[in-house]
């Protein structure tokens, strides 16, 4: 869930249709973050690394509080 430059709100959700990003797991100490950009005038969200990711290491992202609230559970502590 992200606020796009103070306007519409978007949700990134691969439940019904997704791509390789569905394999990005949650972590409280993620190695990826989201960056909002416009590409050809269309808003896009890019995953960018926040630290060096060794080969073979899983990709992780902090799903955020709203994700866990909607699931009605707390995240497991995955670091």
C-alpha positions in Angstrom: 0.0 0.0 0.0 1.6 3.2 -1.0 0.5 6.8 -1.5 1.5 7.9 -4.9 2.8 11.5 -4.5 -0.2 12.5 -2.4 -2.8 11.3 -4.8 -4.3 7.9 -5.6 -3.5 4.9 -3.4 -2.2 1.6 -4.9 -1.8 -1.9 -3.6 0.8 -4.3 -4.9 -0.9 -7.7 -4.8 0.0 -10.9 -6.6 -2.8 -13.0 -5.2 -4.8 -13.3 -8.5 -2.1 -12.6 -11.0 1.6 -12.1 -10.5 5.1 -12.5 -11.7 8.5 -13.3 -10.2 8.0 -10.7 -7.5 5.6 -13.1 -5.8 8.7 -14.9 -4.5 9.9 -11.9 -2.6 9.5 -12.7 1.1 8.8 -10.5 4.1 11.5 -9.5 6.5 11.9 -7.1 9.4 15.4 -6.4 8.0 14.7 -6.4 4.2 17.3 -6.2 1.5 14.8 -4.5 -0.9 12.8 -1.3 -0.8 10.2 0.2 -3.2 10.9 3.3 -5.3 8.1 5.1 -7.2 8.9 6.2 -10.7 7.1 7.3 -13.9 8.0 5.3 -17.0 6.5 6.7 -20.2 4.1 8.7 -18.1 2.8 5.6 -16.3 3.4 5.2 -12.5 5.5 2.2 -11.7 7.0 0.7 -8.5 10.6 -0.6 -8.6 12.2 -2.9 -6.1 15.7 -1.6 -5.4 18.4 -3.1 -3.2 19.1 -1.3 0.1 22.3 -3.4 0.8 24.5 -5.8 -1.1 22.7 -9.1 -1.8 25.0 -12.1 -2.0 24.3 -14.6 -4.8 21.9 -17.3 -3.6 20.4 -15.0 -0.9 16.7 -14.7 -0.8 15.1 -11.3 -1.7 13.2 -9.8 1.1 10.9 -6.8 1.6 9.0 -5.3 4.5 5.3 -5.9 3.6 4.2 -3.2 5.9 1.7 -2.9 8.8 -1.5 -2.8 6.6 -0.7 -6.2 5.0 -0.5 -7.9 8.4 -3.5 -6.0 9.7 -5.6 -7.3 6.8 -4.4 -10.9 7.5 -5.3 -10.3 11.1 -2.0 -11.7 12.3 1.5 -10.5 13.1 4.5 -11.2 11.0 6.9 -13.9 11.9 10.2 -12.6 12.8 12.2 -13.3 9.7 15.5 -11.5 9.3 
